Amino acid sequence: MDTTPRRRPEWIRVRAPSGETYEWLQKLMRQKALHTVCEEAACPNMGECWGAGTATFLMMGDICTRTCGFCDIKRGRPNALDWLEPERVAQAVKAMNLQHAVITSVNRDDRRDGGAPIFAMVIRRIREIHPGCSIEVLIPDFKGSAEALRIVMEARPEILNHNVETVPRLFKIVQPQDRYEWARATLSNAKAMDPEVLTKSGIMVGLGETMDEVKAVMEDLRSWGVDILTIGQYLQPSRHHLPIARYYTPEEFAELKAFGLSIGFKWVESGPLVRSSYHAAEQVRALSIVHRKLYGTAMTQAATV
């Protein structure tokens, strides 16, 4: 298999991260011994997002127990959980004066609960010390465990996100330790446990799937009660990762967005550089019942740094 990275088309241009705000955030993360998925997963939007004073926090260490072929996060045997990490993340959210915080984690299959209590702790602590900030958690599948999921859902994040990533036919190649039925259990159970919490999922394209397969997954996600969908182009982090089968055109992304809205998604972000947390704050302002009940109709307008 030829894994040489392909030349990017003209509609995919990534700005290198730079500037005072970026440098300040990088220093803040190091001071608080925190990781961001922006850095660990080599996100193409890191320059844009960090320049605007936003970041997606990566919890439970920087070593994942799974070996997904698209991901640039280190894999292996993780360290023990750091139960003080939620406090440091919450303090960083407050220091950044965020209006929307996105919290994700590596997979922790070494633990029966998958690290679910860490998610619950950070949700509650952010609400205590930085009220008005909305919270999105991008969680692992917890191997389909309803018990682990309930720990997170009882803390009531505004958005519960779990990315299905690809079509069922490619699961064994793209994410060999994941199962489509675990994604279904996570998303459908979350909606059943608390219908007021927005559910969200994401798909990468360009790994060898067909448009019909993508649309079939979109229909599955709607049938599981998913409210928000993100669709973005897979970008190969290095020659050691899965190759790009092809680049989707802007017109194809527009077609997928139109299809998603036509089958009932409340919000669809579809574009070459779209990632999970893209325009997440806007989604909360427009759609979140949980946030409205907590803080009223007007979302706190926290200034960016």
N, C-alpha and C positions, 0 to 999 in steps of 0.2 A: 504494500500500500504506500503510495506517494504521499508523504505528510508535509511536503514543502509548503509553507504558507503561500496562499494565492494573492496576487496583486489585488488590492481593494479598488472597487469602482469609484468613480468620481463623486458619487453621492454619500460616500462614507469618509468623512474627514474628522479626525479626533484631535482636539486641541491639547497639547501637553500641559500638565498641571504646573502652575506657577503663580507668583504674586504673593503679596503680604498675607492675605487671608489664608491662602493655602499653607504657607509656611507656619502661620500661627496655629492652625488646626493640627498640622503634623506635630508640632512641638507639644501641644496640649495632649494629644493621644499618647505620645511617648512618656510625658510626665505622669500620666495616670495609668500607665501600663495597660493601655487599651489597644484593641485591634479593630480595624475597619474592613468590611468586605470590599470596600472601594479599592484598597491597596492589595489585599490578599488575593482577590479574584481578578485583579488588573482590569477594573471596570473602565470602559471607554469614556464614561461621563465624569470621571473623577475630577478633571480640571474644571468643568462647568459647575458641578455640584459643590466642590470644596471652595471654589471661588465665590459662591453664593452663601457660604457658611452653613452647609448642610452635609451630613454624612450618615452612612448606614453602619451601625455598630455590630461587630462580630464578637459574639460571646462564647464562653466555655473553651477558650484557648484558640490556637491557630492551627491545630492538627485535627484532621477529620478521620473518622473510622471507615469511610467509604472511598472508593477509587473511581469516581466518575471521570469519563474520558474527556469532558469539556472543561473541567474546573482546574484552576491554577492554585487552589489552596493545598497546603501540604497535607499528606496523608500518612497515617501510622498509628502508633499507640499514644493516645493523649495523656496529658497530666491529670492529676486529680482536679475536681472542680474547685474553683476559687469562690467561696461564698461571700466574699467582700466585693466581688466584681460588680454586682448590681448597683451598689452604692457609688462606685467610681463612675459607672456609665451614667447614672442619674445626675451626678455632680457635673459631668461633662455636658450633658444636655442642658443643664441650667446655665453653665458657664457660656455656652454657645447661644443661649437665649432662643432656643428653637421653638417654632410653633408646631412642628411635626417631627417626631423621632421614629426612625425605623430601626428595629432591633432584629438581628438574625443570629444564627449560630452554626457552628460545624455540627455534623452528626455525632452523637455520643451513644453509639450502640453498645458501649461498655457498661452503660447504666440501664437498668430496667425501665426507669422513667424517662430516659432520653435527655435528662437535664431540664425537664419541664418546670420544676420549681424555680429555676433561675429566671425563666421568662416571667413567671408570676411575680417574683420579687422585684424585678426591675420595673414592671408596669406600675405596681403599687408605689414604689419609691419615687418614680418620676412624678406621679400625681400628687404625692405629699409635698415635694420640694419645688415643683415647677408646674403648678396648676394652670390649666389652659392649654398646655401642650398636648396635642393628640398623639396617639401611639399606634404604630403598626408593627406587628410581629410577623416575621417571615420564618416559619418553623419547619423543622424536619418532619418526616411522616410518623415518627415514633413507632415505626413498624405497625401502624394501624391501631395502636393502643388507645382505646377510648378513655382509660383511666388517666394516662399521661395528658391527653388532650384536655380533659376536663379541668386539670390543674391550671392550665393556661386560660381556658375559657371563663373560669370563675373570676379571674382578674379583669375580665371585660375589656380587652383592647378595642380600639375603634375599628381596626382592620386585622383580620386573621388571614395571613397569606401562606399558601403552600404551592410552590411551583411544580407543575406536572412535567415541565421541561420539554418533553418530546412525545412522539406518537407511540402507541403500544408496541408496534413492530420493532422499534429501535431501542426499546428499554434495555435489553441485555447488552447492547453495544455501548450505548451512551451512559447508562447508569446501572451497571450490572447487579448491584446489591439492592436496588430499589424495585418496588413492584407497583404496577398500575393500580391494583386493588387497594394498596395502602394509601395511595393518593386519594382514591375515591372515598375510603373510610374517613380519612382526615377531614376532607372538605365537606362531605355530606353530614358527618357527625357534628362538625362545628356549627353548621347551620341549624341542625336539629336541636343542639344544646342551647343556643341563644340566637334566635332569628334576627335580633337587632344588631348583632355584630356583623359588619360587612365581611364577606369572604371574597378572596382574591386568588388568582392563579396566573401563571405565566408559561409561555411556550417559546422555545427557541426554534428558528427555522434555518434551513441551510445545511442540515445534517444528513439529507438523503430521503426525507419524507416527501410525500406528494401533497398538493393543495387539498385534494379530497380527504387525505388522512388528517391534515390539520383541521379542516372543517368538521370532521367526525369527532375529534377530541374537543373542539369548541362546543359541539352539541352535547357531548358527555358532561362537560363542565357545567353547562346551563342546567342539565337535568339533575346535577348534584347541588343546585342552589347557589352556584358561584355568581357574585354580583359584578366583580371587576376583573378584567382580563388585560394582560400585557403580552404583546407579541414583538419579539426583536430578532435581529440577525445574529446567528452564532458567529463569533469571531475567534479564530484559533489562537490561543495564548502563545503557543510555541510549536515547534515541529514534533514535540513529544505528545501532543494532544491530538484528538480526532481532527481529520482534515475537513475543510469546508467543501461540501458537495457542490453548492452553488450559492450565489448571492441573489436574494430576492430584490425585485425592483420596487421603487416607491409606489408604482401603480398596483403591484401585488399586495403591498402592505395596506394600501387604501381599500382594496377589494376585501381583505380579511376584516378590516375595521367595519366596513359596511355590513358584511355578513354577520359579524358579532352583534352589532346593534339590532339587526333585523331579527335575530333569534332571542333577544331579550336581555342581553347584558346591560347593566345600568351605566357602565363606563368601559370604553375600550381604548387603550393606547397601543398603536401599531405603527412601527417604524424601524428603520435599520438600527438605530442606536438606543431604542427603548429598552429599559431594564426594569426590574421589579418595583423600584421606588420612584419611578419617573412620574412627576406630577401628583404624588401621593397626597400632599397637603390639600390640593384642590379637590381631590376625591372626597376627603373627609368633610371639607366645608360644604360640598354639594349634597352629600348623601348620608352622613353619619347620624343616626338616631341616638346612639350612645353619647356622642360628643354634645349633642344638643341638650340631652337630659342632664349631663354633668355641668355644662357651662352656659346654657342658654343658646339663643339663636345666633349670636355673634361670636365667631371664633376669636380668641385672644390674638391680637396682632403683635406677636413678639418680633422685635426687630432682628434682622440678620446682623451678624458680626461684621 
